[in-house]
């Protein structure tokens, strides 16, 4: 617990039509994961736009405000690809949240940060494309 709160947000995104590509199914699974990790669910956002564009940034405003005020210490996503298909964009958001004292978890409990794992993925993907 970085900022001494047990509040957490869920961030979901429709990425297709299979079971966990639908935001509603991600939210359900993430609620279970969030509670199993001991967090209290305080907000949910289903993204429709890239975090890079104005609309996407507006979609994230309440979550970022909660992180800035210290009322959350975690954000749960189904996977890094559910933030953005472009890894560098996804990592920018993860890095921003980490700087605000917020841990980003995926559905398997992995903590995303700009650590070795993210750097390794980033090396394989430049500008969202496999190199």
FIKOLZA-1660 file (N, C-alpha, C; in steps of 0.1 Angstrom, whole numbers, plus 5000, padded with zeros to 4 digits):
% residues 131
   i   px   py   pz ch aa at
   1 5009 4988 5000  A  X  N
   1 5000 5000 5000  A  X CA
   1 5009 5012 5000  A  X  C
   2 5010 5019 4989  A  X  N
   2 5019 5031 4988  A  X CA
   2 5013 5043 4995  A  X  C
   3 5001 5047 4992  A  X  N
   3 4996 5060 4997  A  X CA
   3 4986 5058 5008  A  X  C
   4 4986 5047 5015  A  X  N
   4 4978 5044 5027  A  X CA
   4 4963 5045 5025  A  X  C
   5 4958 5041 5013  A  X  N
   5 4944 5040 5011  A  X CA
   5 4942 5026 5004  A  X  C
   6 4930 5021 5006  A  X  N
   6 4927 5008 5000  A  X CA
   6 4917 5010 4989  A  X  C
   7 4916 5022 4984  A  X  N
   7 4907 5025 4973  A  X CA
   7 4913 5021 4960  A  X  C
   8 4905 5016 4951  A  X  N
   8 4910 5011 4937  A  X CA
   8 4899 5014 4927  A  X  C
   9 4904 5017 4915  A  X  N
   9 4896 5019 4903  A  X CA
   9 4898 5006 4894  A  X  C
  10 4887 5004 4886  A  X  N
  10 4888 4994 4875  A  X CA
  10 4888 5002 4862  A  X  C
  11 4897 4998 4853  A  X  N
  11 4898 5004 4840  A  X CA
  11 4896 4993 4830  A  X  C
  12 4885 4994 4822  A  X  N
  12 4882 4984 4812  A  X CA
  12 4881 4990 4798  A  X  C
  13 4881 4981 4788  A  X  N
  13 4880 4985 4774  A  X CA
  13 4875 4974 4765  A  X  C
  14 4865 4977 4757  A  X  N
  14 4861 4967 4747  A  X CA
  14 4872 4965 4737  A  X  C
  15 4876 4953 4735  A  X  N
  15 4886 4950 4725  A  X CA
  15 4882 4940 4714  A  X  C
  16 4870 4935 4715  A  X  N
  16 4865 4925 4705  A  X CA
  16 4852 4919 4711  A  X  C
  17 4849 4907 4706  A  X  N
  17 4836 4901 4710  A  X CA
  17 4838 4888 4718  A  X  C
  18 4850 4884 4721  A  X  N
  18 4851 4872 4729  A  X CA
  18 4849 4875 4744  A  X  C
  19 4848 4865 4752  A  X  N
  19 4844 4867 4766  A  X CA
  19 4851 4879 4773  A  X  C
  20 4865 4878 4774  A  X  N
  20 4872 4889 4782  A  X CA
  20 4876 4900 4773  A  X  C
  21 4872 4901 4761  A  X  N
  21 4874 4913 4753  A  X CA
  21 4863 4923 4755  A  X  C
  22 4852 4918 4762  A  X  N
  22 4841 4927 4765  A  X CA
  22 4843 4934 4779  A  X  C
  23 4841 4947 4779  A  X  N
  23 4844 4954 4792  A  X CA
  23 4836 4949 4803  A  X  C
  24 4823 4946 4801  A  X  N
  24 4815 4941 4813  A  X CA
  24 4820 4929 4819  A  X  C
  25 4826 4920 4811  A  X  N
  25 4832 4908 4816  A  X CA
  25 4845 4910 4823  A  X  C
  26 4853 4920 4818  A  X  N
  26 4865 4924 4825  A  X CA
  26 4862 4930 4838  A  X  C
  27 4852 4938 4839  A  X  N
  27 4848 4945 4852  A  X CA
  27 4845 4935 4862  A  X  C
  28 4837 4925 4858  A  X  N
  28 4833 4914 4867  A  X CA
  28 4845 4907 4873  A  X  C
  29 4854 4903 4864  A  X  N
  29 4866 4895 4868  A  X CA
  29 4875 4904 4877  A  X  C
  30 4876 4917 4873  A  X  N
  30 4885 4926 4881  A  X CA
  30 4879 4929 4894  A  X  C
  31 4866 4930 4896  A  X  N
  31 4860 4932 4909  A  X CA
  31 4864 4921 4918  A  X  C
  32 4864 4908 4914  A  X  N
  32 4868 4897 4922  A  X CA
  32 4883 4898 4926  A  X  C
  33 4891 4902 4916  A  X  N
  33 4906 4903 4918  A  X CA
  33 4908 4914 4928  A  X  C
  34 4902 4926 4926  A  X  N
  34 4903 4937 4935  A  X CA
  34 4900 4934 4949  A  X  C
  35 4889 4927 4951  A  X  N
  35 4885 4924 4965  A  X CA
  35 4894 4913 4971  A  X  C
  36 4899 4904 4963  A  X  N
  36 4908 4893 4968  A  X CA
  36 4922 4899 4972  A  X  C
  37 4925 4911 4966  A  X  N
  37 4938 4918 4970  A  X CA
  37 4935 4927 4982  A  X  C
  38 4923 4928 4987  A  X  N
  38 4920 4936 4999  A  X CA
  38 4916 4951 4996  A  X  C
  39 4914 4954 4983  A  X  N
  39 4910 4968 4980  A  X CA
  39 4895 4970 4980  A  X  C
  40 4891 4983 4981  A  X  N
  40 4877 4987 4981  A  X CA
  40 4875 4993 4967  A  X  C
  41 4865 4989 4960  A  X  N
  41 4861 4994 4947  A  X CA
  41 4855 5008 4948  A  X  C
  42 4862 5018 4943  A  X  N
  42 4857 5032 4944  A  X CA
  42 4853 5038 4930  A  X  C
  43 4857 5032 4919  A  X  N
  43 4853 5037 4906  A  X CA
  43 4856 5028 4895  A  X  C
  44 4849 5030 4884  A  X  N
  44 4851 5022 4872  A  X CA
  44 4851 5031 4860  A  X  C
  45 4859 5028 4850  A  X  N
  45 4859 5036 4838  A  X CA
  45 4860 5026 4826  A  X  C
  46 4851 5026 4817  A  X  N
  46 4853 5019 4804  A  X CA
  46 4858 5029 4794  A  X  C
  47 4870 5026 4789  A  X  N
  47 4876 5035 4779  A  X CA
  47 4870 5032 4765  A  X  C
  48 4868 5043 4758  A  X  N
  48 4863 5042 4744  A  X CA
  48 4874 5048 4734  A  X  C
  49 4883 5056 4740  A  X  N
  49 4893 5063 4732  A  X CA
  49 4907 5061 4737  A  X  C
  50 4917 5063 4729  A  X  N
  50 4931 5062 4733  A  X CA
  50 4934 5073 4744  A  X  C
  51 4942 5069 4754  A  X  N
  51 4945 5078 4765  A  X CA
  51 4953 5090 4759  A  X  C
  52 4958 5089 4747  A  X  N
  52 4966 5100 4741  A  X CA
  52 4957 5111 4735  A  X  C
  53 4945 5109 4732  A  X  N
  53 4936 5119 4726  A  X CA
  53 4928 5126 4736  A  X  C
  54 4923 5138 4733  A  X  N
  54 4915 5146 4742  A  X CA
  54 4904 5138 4749  A  X  C
  55 4896 5131 4740  A  X  N
  55 4885 5123 4746  A  X CA
  55 4889 5113 4756  A  X  C
  56 4900 5106 4752  A  X  N
  56 4905 5096 4761  A  X CA
  56 4910 5102 4774  A  X  C
  57 4917 5113 4774  A  X  N
  57 4921 5120 4786  A  X CA
  57 4910 5124 4794  A  X  C
  58 4899 5129 4788  A  X  N
  58 4887 5132 4796  A  X CA
  58 4881 5120 4802  A  X  C
  59 4881 5109 4796  A  X  N
  59 4876 5096 4802  A  X CA
  59 4884 5092 4814  A  X  C
  60 4896 5096 4815  A  X  N
  60 4905 5092 4826  A  X CA
  60 4905 5103 4837  A  X  C
  61 4899 5114 4835  A  X  N
  61 4901 5125 4845  A  X CA
  61 4897 5122 4859  A  X  C
  62 4886 5115 4861  A  X  N
  62 4881 5112 4875  A  X CA
  62 4891 5102 4881  A  X  C
  63 4896 5093 4874  A  X  N
  63 4906 5083 4879  A  X CA
  63 4919 5090 4883  A  X  C
  64 4924 5099 4874  A  X  N
  64 4936 5106 4877  A  X CA
  64 4934 5116 4888  A  X  C
  65 4922 5122 4889  A  X  N
  65 4920 5131 4901  A  X CA
  65 4920 5123 4914  A  X  C
  66 4914 5111 4914  A  X  N
  66 4914 5102 4926  A  X CA
  66 4929 5098 4929  A  X  C
  67 4937 5096 4919  A  X  N
  67 4951 5092 4922  A  X CA
  67 4958 5104 4927  A  X  C
  68 4956 5116 4921  A  X  N
  68 4963 5128 4926  A  X CA
  68 4959 5132 4940  A  X  C
  69 4947 5130 4944  A  X  N
  69 4942 5134 4957  A  X CA
  69 4946 5123 4968  A  X  C
  70 4951 5112 4963  A  X  N
  70 4955 5101 4972  A  X CA
  70 4944 5092 4977  A  X  C
  71 4933 5093 4970  A  X  N
  71 4921 5085 4975  A  X CA
  71 4921 5071 4969  A  X  C
  72 4930 5068 4960  A  X  N
  72 4932 5054 4955  A  X CA
  72 4947 5051 4955  A  X  C
  73 4949 5038 4957  A  X  N
  73 4963 5033 4956  A  X CA
  73 4965 5023 4946  A  X  C
  74 4954 5019 4938  A  X  N
  74 4955 5009 4928  A  X CA
  74 4945 5011 4917  A  X  C
  75 4949 5007 4905  A  X  N
  75 4941 5006 4893  A  X CA
  75 4942 4992 4888  A  X  C
  76 4931 4986 4885  A  X  N
  76 4930 4972 4880  A  X CA
  76 4926 4972 4865  A  X  C
  77 4934 4966 4857  A  X  N
  77 4931 4964 4843  A  X CA
  77 4932 4949 4839  A  X  C
  78 4925 4945 4829  A  X  N
  78 4925 4931 4826  A  X CA
  78 4939 4927 4821  A  X  C
  79 4945 4935 4813  A  X  N
  79 4959 4933 4808  A  X CA
  79 4964 4947 4803  A  X  C
  80 4977 4948 4801  A  X  N
  80 4983 4961 4796  A  X CA
  80 4976 4965 4783  A  X  C
  81 4973 4955 4775  A  X  N
  81 4967 4958 4762  A  X CA
  81 4953 4964 4763  A  X  C
  82 4947 4962 4774  A  X  N
  82 4933 4968 4776  A  X CA
  82 4934 4983 4780  A  X  C
  83 4946 4988 4782  A  X  N
  83 4948 5003 4784  A  X CA
  83 4949 5009 4770  A  X  C
  84 4958 5003 4762  A  X  N
  84 4960 5007 4748  A  X CA
  84 4967 4996 4740  A  X  C
  85 4964 4995 4728  A  X  N
  85 4970 4985 4719  A  X CA
  85 4985 4990 4717  A  X  C
  86 4987 5002 4718  A  X  N
  86 5001 5008 4717  A  X CA
  86 5008 5007 4730  A  X  C
  87 5018 4999 4732  A  X  N
  87 5024 4997 4745  A  X CA
  87 5030 5010 4750  A  X  C
  88 5036 5018 4742  A  X  N
  88 5042 5031 4747  A  X CA
  88 5031 5040 4753  A  X  C
  89 5020 5040 4747  A  X  N
  89 5009 5048 4753  A  X CA
  89 5004 5042 4766  A  X  C
  90 5003 5029 4766  A  X  N
  90 4999 5022 4779  A  X CA
  90 5009 5024 4790  A  X  C
  91 5022 5023 4787  A  X  N
  91 5032 5025 4797  A  X CA
  91 5033 5040 4802  A  X  C
  92 5029 5049 4793  A  X  N
  92 5029 5063 4797  A  X CA
  92 5018 5065 4808  A  X  C
  93 5007 5059 4807  A  X  N
  93 4996 5060 4817  A  X CA
  93 5001 5053 4830  A  X  C
  94 5006 5041 4828  A  X  N
  94 5011 5033 4840  A  X CA
  94 5022 5041 4847  A  X  C
  95 5031 5047 4840  A  X  N
  95 5042 5055 4846  A  X CA
  95 5036 5067 4853  A  X  C
  96 5026 5074 4847  A  X  N
  96 5020 5085 4854  A  X CA
  96 5013 5081 4867  A  X  C
  97 5005 5070 4866  A  X  N
  97 4999 5065 4878  A  X CA
  97 5009 5061 4889  A  X  C
  98 5020 5054 4885  A  X  N
  98 5031 5051 4894  A  X CA
  98 5037 5063 4901  A  X  C
  99 5039 5074 4893  A  X  N
  99 5044 5086 4899  A  X CA
  99 5034 5092 4909  A  X  C
 100 5022 5089 4908  A  X  N
 100 5012 5094 4917  A  X CA
 100 5010 5085 4929  A  X  C
 101 5018 5074 4930  A  X  N
 101 5017 5065 4941  A  X CA
 101 5007 5054 4939  A  X  C
 102 5003 5051 4926  A  X  N
 102 4993 5041 4924  A  X CA
 102 4999 5029 4916  A  X  C
 103 4996 5018 4921  A  X  N
 103 5000 5005 4915  A  X CA
 103 4990 5001 4905  A  X  C
 104 4994 4996 4893  A  X  N
 104 4985 4991 4883  A  X CA
 104 4986 4976 4883  A  X  C
 105 4975 4969 4886  A  X  N
 105 4975 4954 4886  A  X CA
 105 4967 4949 4874  A  X  C
 106 4971 4937 4869  A  X  N
 106 4963 4931 4859  A  X CA
 106 4954 4920 4866  A  X  C
 107 4946 4913 4858  A  X  N
 107 4937 4903 4864  A  X CA
 107 4944 4891 4870  A  X  C
 108 4957 4889 4868  A  X  N
 108 4964 4878 4874  A  X CA
 108 4972 4883 4886  A  X  C
 109 4970 4896 4890  A  X  N
 109 4977 4901 4902  A  X CA
 109 4991 4906 4899  A  X  C
 110 4995 4907 4886  A  X  N
 110 5008 4912 4883  A  X CA
 110 5007 4927 4884  A  X  C
 111 5018 4933 4890  A  X  N
 111 5019 4947 4892  A  X CA
 111 5026 4953 4880  A  X  C
 112 5020 4962 4873  A  X  N
 112 5026 4969 4862  A  X CA
 112 5033 4982 4867  A  X  C
 113 5045 4983 4863  A  X  N
 113 5052 4996 4866  A  X CA
 113 5063 4996 4855  A  X  C
 114 5069 5008 4854  A  X  N
 114 5080 5008 4844  A  X CA
 114 5092 5001 4849  A  X  C
 115 5090 4988 4851  A  X  N
 115 5101 4980 4856  A  X CA
 115 5107 4971 4845  A  X  C
 116 5114 4961 4849  A  X  N
 116 5121 4953 4839  A  X CA
 116 5111 4947 4829  A  X  C
 117 5099 4942 4834  A  X  N
 117 5090 4936 4825  A  X CA
 117 5085 4945 4815  A  X  C
 118 5081 4957 4819  A  X  N
 118 5076 4967 4809  A  X CA
 118 5086 4971 4799  A  X  C
 119 5099 4973 4804  A  X  N
 119 5110 4976 4795  A  X CA
 119 5112 4965 4785  A  X  C
 120 5111 4953 4789  A  X  N
 120 5113 4942 4780  A  X CA
 120 5102 4941 4769  A  X  C
 121 5090 4943 4773  A  X  N
 121 5079 4944 4763  A  X CA
 121 5082 4956 4754  A  X  C
 122 5085 4967 4760  A  X  N
 122 5088 4979 4752  A  X CA
 122 5099 4977 4742  A  X  C
 123 5109 4969 4745  A  X  N
 123 5120 4967 4736  A  X CA
 123 5115 4959 4724  A  X  C
 124 5105 4950 4726  A  X  N
 124 5100 4942 4715  A  X CA
 124 5089 4949 4707  A  X  C
 125 5084 4960 4712  A  X  N
 125 5073 4967 4706  A  X CA
 125 5077 4982 4705  A  X  C
 126 5079 4987 4694  A  X  N
 126 5082 5001 4692  A  X CA
 126 5070 5008 4685  A  X  C
 127 5065 5018 4691  A  X  N
 127 5053 5025 4686  A  X CA
 127 5041 5015 4684  A  X  C
 128 5040 5006 4693  A  X  N
 128 5029 4996 4693  A  X CA
 128 5030 4985 4683  A  X  C
 129 5042 4984 4676  A  X  N
 129 5044 4974 4666  A  X CA
 129 5056 4965 4670  A  X  C
 130 5054 4952 4668  A  X  N
 130 5065 4942 4671  A  X CA
 130 5077 4945 4662  A  X  C
 131 5089 4945 4668  A  X  N
 131 5101 4948 4660  A  X CA
 131 5109 4935 4660  A  X  C
% end
